[in-house]
């Protein structure tokens, strides 16, 4: 099982990234929360606990064939990753090459997926 928790919906994934995710089996999505910049650490900790419960609903028992893809606001990701790892879940992030094309005043950024990297 592959659980995506990011601002990048699985519906938009293509090519190598989608193929690599599918190697884990069924694909599921938990939408990444909107995080207000004013929130304190306590609020983020509470939200991380809520998200552990959402993961448990989909995957009650961690197993070696399943991963949680977690990318987003850094402090929330840190807190949620720590909780998930403590419970035995595997957590990964996408790695990419960033390409920038500049045409006059317009800048276009492309991210080319390379691999999933484990949080350890």
Secondary structure, 3 states (H helix, E strand, C coil): CEEEECCCCHHHCCHHHHHHHHCCCCEEECCCCCCCCCCCHHHHHHHHHHHHHHHHHHCCCCCCCCEEEECCCHHHHHHHHHHHHHCCCCEEEEEEEEEEEEECCEEEEEEEEEEEEECC
